[in-house]
Structure formats: C-alpha cells, structure tokens
C-alpha cells in the first residue's frame, strides 16, 4: 500500500489520521490542520499510509520542534502511530525508514523522539524504537525518555532542557500545558476547565503557540501535560469524567 506525503498542497483534502475515530471531534480537526500548515514552513513532514486509518509519521528539524530539547541537526519525530488492523504488517518500519532516508538526504545527524520507560498513551513505543536501534539520550521525571538514532558518533548526545526534567511547577491546583499538535485538545480543555472551576479548583492553562514557547515548557510532552498541586500528573488527554476521577483520587473533591 502506498505511503503519501501530506503537504500544503493537499492537506485540505486529506484526512488527518489521528482524528478519524472521533466523529464528535471533527470540528477540531481544523485546529490541527492549521497547526500543521504553520509547521510546514519550518520543515515539518507528514507521511501516512494511503488508507483510512491511524498509520502515519510526523517529523520536523529538532531546532523547530515543540519540545524542550537540545538536539542540533537532528530530525525530531513529533508523532508516530500505527494502530488497529494495520499493526504487525511492517508499516511502522516502512514509515520509520522513510523518515530516516529523508533525514539522511537532508544531511541530518540522526533522529530523535520522545518516548517513555514503558509504553504510555500518546508516546511512541520504546520497545519498537529500541529494536530499531534507538538509544536513551536522556530522561525526565516521571517516566519520559529521549531516544535517539545517530547516523554517526554524536559529539553531544541529545538531551532535555534542564527545566523540563523535574516534573514540577510552582502553581498549586491544576496546571495544564498544551498545544494544537493534537486535534482533540480544543475540545477537551474547556470541558475540564469548566469542571475544575465548578468544583472550586484553581485551574491554569497555558497554550503553547510557537516552538519558542514550547521549548521553554516545564514538561517534555507539550501536546498535553497536566500538573496537580505542583507535580506532573499525566500526558493523557482527559475527558471530563476521567478528570474528575483524578481529582477525587487526589482528595480534591
């Protein structure tokens, strides 16, 4: 099956793989497409299987990545997903090879990607990546790993910015850092904010609109990172119901 590249010329007619399952969230797809259009200017590449499914890879020069990392002249894999009936058919390896070939042709020193010690929602699979030759360049609390695949011996190993390693913020209550890298955030963030305020919980949200802002974030995953009472809580995009359960578990309700 063919792998195609989504770019400024065809993005308006192509589906965005990560949004096809949630019909109720279709009105949010525009926010992701707008985000992609801005990133195309910075060299972002979006490749996907020419099929209606979640089979795609999205990458960008690390200097322009929405991530608090140091990885000069690397290509940062922003999102990499193969799911459902497409698993186990070699599509993940094909997409990764497309990315690797493209990065080499652009004279990059290697690939870098955000992952975790064990598989977590919304993060690339560490087991698969390490099998493909990726190594751990750095770690951040509570479970993040920065994996890299170098095309030559690196002078400096890719790493997280120091301010993104500790998993803490100064504010009490609920603090959320997010961006339109995911089409669903604009749907769910207002819902949990309303739920917090209804229950008398302090709520602070910071929408990261530029790479410069994201690179200053106190968390490696800038698509969505929630802190509760100063400590990192989750990178999973929460529904109102799941959010309230977490507050209850923390003894805040």
N, C-alpha and C positions, 0 to 999 in steps of 0.2 A: 504494500500500500504506500502511496506517495506521501512524502513529507513536504509541506509547503511553508513558505515564509510569509508571515503577515506583516505588512508594512503600511506606510502612509497611503499607498495607492489602493489597497484592498481592504483595509481594516473596517470600513463602514459596512461592507457586505459579508465579511467573515464573522463567524461566531467566536466568542471568547470562551475557550474550553472550560475554565474554572467557574463559569456562571450558568452553564446549561441545565444543571439539575434543579435549580430553584426558580420555578416559574413565577413565584410571588416576588422574586427579586429582580425580575427582568428590567424594571425601570432603573436599577442601579448599575446596569452594565455600561451605560453611557459614561459614568464616572471613571470606570477602569479604562475604557477606550480613550477618554480624554487624557488620562494619566499616561497611557502608552504613547499617544501622539506627541506629548511633550518630551518623553524619554527617547523617542526615535531620533530627536535632534542631538542627543548625547551619545548615540551609537547603540541603543538597545536593539536587540534582535529577538524576534518571537517566531519560533518554529513549532509546527504542530502536524500531527497526522491528519491527512485529508479525510477525516471521518468525524461524525458527531459523537465525540467522546472526550474525556479528560486525558489527553495524550499530548504533552507539549513541554517545551523548554524555553525559558526566557532569560536572556543574559545581557550584560552591559559592561563596559570598561569599569574596573573597580573604582577608579577615581571619581566616577559619576554615580556610583551605587548608592542606594538608600540604605546605607549600613555604616555604623561607626567602626570601620576597619582601616588598616594600613596594608595595602596590597598593590603597590605601584607596578604598573604594566601587566597586571593580571586581568583576566576576564571573570567577572563575578556572576555566578548563576543565581539569578534572582528568584526563580521559581522553576521547579522540575517535577512533573507529575505524570504518572501513568496509573490509571485506575480501572476498576470494573473488568469487563470482559477482555480488555486489551493487555492485562497483566500476563507475564510469563511468555510473551511472544517475541521478545527481543527488541521491542520498540524503545525501551529505556536506553539500551545500549546504542541503538541507532541514533537517537536524539543526542546522546552524550557525545558520540563520535562526530556528529555534525558540528556541535559546539567546539569540540577540540580541534577539528580541522579548520574551522573558521578562525579560531584564536591563533593558531599557528600561522595561517595566511596573513593575519594582521600583525604578525611579529610580537605576539604577547609572550610573556614568560611562563604562563600557566593558567590554570583555572582555580577558582576559589569559591566556596559555597558554605552557607550557614546550615548546620545540622545539629545533632544532639547525641548524647551518650547512648540513649535508646530511642527508638522511633517515636516521634511525637507528631501530633496533628499539625499540618501546615508547614512542616520542616522536611527537607529531603532525607531519604532513608540512609542512615550511616552505614548499615551493613552492605548495601549495594555499592555505595560510593567507595568504601574501603576495599571492596573486592575489585573495583576498577582501578585501584592504585592510589586513591586519595589518602593523605596522612593528616594527622591532627596538627594544626599550626598553633592553635591557642584555645583556651577555654574561658567561659564566663559563667557566673552563677545564674541559675542553679544547675543547669544541665546543657548549656549551649557549647557546641564545638565548632570551630572554624576549620574546615577541611580544605586542603589544597592539593593540587596535582601540578607539579612543576615540570616544565619541559627541559630544564637544565638545573644545575645546582644553584639554589637561590642564595644571593648574598645576604638577604634578610628574609626570614620566614614570615609569611602573612600573619597578622595579629589583630586583635581587637584593640580599640582605643581604651585607655585605662578607665575612663569614666563609664564605660559600658560593661565592665567586668563584675561589679559588685552586686548588682541586682537590687539596688536600693534607691529610693528618692526621699526628699526631705518632707514632702507633704504627708499629712495624715489622711484618713478617709480613702476614697478610691481615686486613683490617678491612672489615666489612660493615654498612651501614646499610640497614634495610628496614622495611616495614610491610605490613599486610594489604590495601593497596589492590589488590594482585593476588592472586587465589586460589591461585596456584602457589607462592608463596614458602614457605609452611609445609611444602610437600612437598620442595622442593629445598634449602633452607638447612641442615637437619640432615644431608643427604647430603654436601654439600660440607664441612661442618664435620668430620664423621667422617673424610672423605678427607684433609683437612689434618692432623688430629691423627695419623692413621695414618702419615703421611709426615714427622712431626716439624716441621710448620709451625705457627707461632703463629697462632691464629685468634681474632679478637674480633668478636662480633656485637652490634649494638645495634638492638633492635626498637623502633620509634617508635610509641607507642600513642596519643598525643594530638597535636592540632595544635600545641600549645605546644612539645612535644618536637621535632616535625618542623621547626618554624620556626627551631630552633636548630641544625639539622643542617649539616654542612660540605659539603653537596652539594645541588644544585638538585633532583635526582630522588630523592625519598625513598621511592619504592616499592622501589627496589633500587639501591644504589650500592656498588661494591666498590673498595677501595684495596689495592694491593700495595706493600709497603715504602714507605708514606707517600704514594704518588701514585695518583690516580684511575686505575682500570683499565677498568671497564665498567659500564654500566647494564643490560646484558643478563642476564636470569635464566639462570644456567648450570646445566646438568646436571653430574653428577659427572665424566663423560668430558670435557666441554669445560673444566671447571675444572682438571682435571689437566693437560690440554694447555697451558693458560695458564701453569701453574706450571712446566712443563717448558720452555716458550718463554722464561720469565724466568730459567731456570737454577737454579730452586729444587728441582728433582728430579734 
